[in-house]
Amino acid sequence: MGVGMSRAWGATVAAVAAGLVWAAVPGAAHAAEQTIVPTRDFVPALSDTRATGHYEVVGSGLHIYTQGATSTDKVAEYVAAGVPLAGVDEPSLDYANSGGGVPGFQLVMDWDGNGSADGILVGETLYGNDWWASDKSAQFVKDGAPSHDAGSGSPNHGTLNGWRTSFPQAQVQAFGFSLGSGVKGDGVLNAITFNGDRYTFSATAPDTTGPSVTCDVAAPGPTFAYGDAAQVFAVVADTGSGPTAVTVSAAADTTLVGTKTVAVTGSDVAGNTTTTACPYTVVAGAPASVTVVSGSGQSAPVGTAFAQPVRVKVTDAGGNPVASVPVAFTAPASGATGTFVSGSVTTDDTGVAAVTVTATGSTGTWKGSATVAGAPSASFTLTNTAAPAKRADLKVTLAGPASLAKGQTGTYVLTVKNQGPDAAVDVLSSVALPCGVTVTSTGGGKQVGDLVVWPTFASLASGSSTTYTVTVKATAKGSWKVAGASASLRTPDPVLASNVAVTGLTVR
């Protein structure tokens, strides 16, 4: 392969050599064993296997043979390398000959390091450690050969050390073998040793891809209670060598609540592994304790609600708040006690249950309890004090005619309003009339002498009012007074002056 060698062919070799993933890298550490998959690793652009030359993978070897001794009887294949010749040890072929010729080792060379192939260096067992340049090598390669003595496969030959000395910049673009081109042969190439690695053969590419590992439950994952012994599971699938186990798991850490992940690893038969972070959620465990947060120690008058609700917190064994559990509140059956707005309250997201309490029964300090199934009860104390005396400030207004002609009628309206603060019980109201008039209508009241008295009003709420009417007829001329009054027979009134209203009347 001389100066006229195809530059396109040389560029293809260089590109393939640089692009193969497994190709050796100068200075890099090498694995002891490698595998050549012909359909993947033989470089098509370099192949010189002809019509009556054949190869096939048998076990871990490559069966190569030619049918005859013609020019079409040749098997030659190459694997990309891309390494300096300076660092290459003596290559060799482990070949079991079944008859006929044997293959030679071949190195596709870039002698001047410009990225293009300049010829092939051939090593044959017939010549020991002597390597010769192919006839189609570039002329500068032939001229620079370590030796030109006869007795080799070419007049241009030498040991690898000699070639390295002559061409220190030389690069091995590819390595391979050649059997035939006029030679009939048959045998098994068990292995190729090149650059410190031993290459055997396989019909299929080795499985180097890890399996897929899919978490059983998508985010936020399975839920576990605090302190539980729990496992997170994942499914393993592998289309190559197959999974070693279709289900794998890893222990979940349940010592802290919250959403977490755990590494779950699956493997395949080829020894590849894949690790996936699977999510899971830890929630509070079973209730273990009930604690009073606030509200204990308060006082309230009997019949009124305590100012603050009683609040308790439910936690698990790790002190984590437990939500959505019912808390039962109880009080003494008699004596100083209280009533709850609800006897059972469910805890919120913070584990707290709050209940409003009203002081009932007699005065004194009493103890209530908060209970949750599976946990000790918590107690709290509250004190019932005496209820203050009720008070109701009644205010009376009286509206009616200031003047009437003799024989004329008029109506007086008595309005009673409770200004609080408490309800007025059994309210009695009346109007006192002068002798210059006679009553024509009591408006539902009863006339007793000069008075019209209405039935007691059972309870007049604070802020409420009621009205009464009485109709009179003027009978005697003169100036008179009309008076209205109201009072609670059961509830003290702090301002009695407002319980009476007086208006004047002139009869003409």
Number of C-alpha atoms within 10 A of each C-alpha: 17 16 14 11 16 13 14 11 13 21 14 18 28 22 15 22 22 18 13 16 10 14 18 19 13 16 9 7 9 14 10 10 11 16 20 24 18 21 12 13 19 19 20 16 13 20 15 17 20 16 13 19 23 18 19 15 19 15 12 17 23 22 19 25 29 28 17 17 16 14 14 19 23 29 24 24 23 24 27 28 28 27 21 22 24 18 14 17 14 14 20 20 22 15 18 15 17 12 11 13 18 26 26 18 23 25 25 25 28 27 28 16 17 12 20 23 29 30 25 25 22 21 28 21 14 11 12 10 16 20 28 28 27 22 17 16 22 20 16 13 25 22 11 14 22 22 19 16 11 10 10 19 18 18 17 23 27 23 18 22 18 16 23 20 14 16 20 16 15 22 27 25 31 27 23 25 22 21 26 29 21 15 20 21 24 22 21 21 24 20 22 24 19 18 20 16 18 21 21 21 22 19 18 13 15 13 17 13 16 23 27 21 26 20 23 17 15 11 14 14 18 19 16 22 18 23 19 13 12 18 16 24 22 23 19 22 20 20 12 16 17 17 24 18 13 15 17 20 19 15 13 22 21 21 13 16 19 15 15 18 17 19 15 21 21 27 23 25 16 16 15 17 17 16 16 16 15 26 21 24 21 23 20 23 22 20 23 18 21 22 17 20 15 15 21 19 13 17 20 20 18 23 17 16 19 21 13 15 19 25 19 24 23 31 22 21 14 15 13 20 23 23 21 15 19 18 25 17 24 19 20 14 9 10 13 21 25 28 18 17 13 13 14 19 18 15 21 17 11 14 21 24 26 23 18 17 24 20 26 20 17 19 18 16 16 18 17 17 16 26 20 19 14 10 15 14 17 18 18 21 16 23 22 25 19 12 14 8 8 15 22 26 26 30 22 23 20 21 16 17 13 15 16 19 15 17 15 14 17 18 18 18 17 23 20 26 22 24 19 19 13 18 23 29 21 17 22 17 25 22 27 18 20 16 13 19 24 17 18 13 16 19 15 13 18 14 16 9 8 14 18 22 21 20 13 15 15 15 15 23 17 18 15 14 15 11 13 20 20 21 17 20 20 24 18 18 15 13 14 18 15 18 18 26 23 26 26 25 15 15 19 18 21 12 12 13 12 16 20 20 19 15 16 13 19 18 20 15
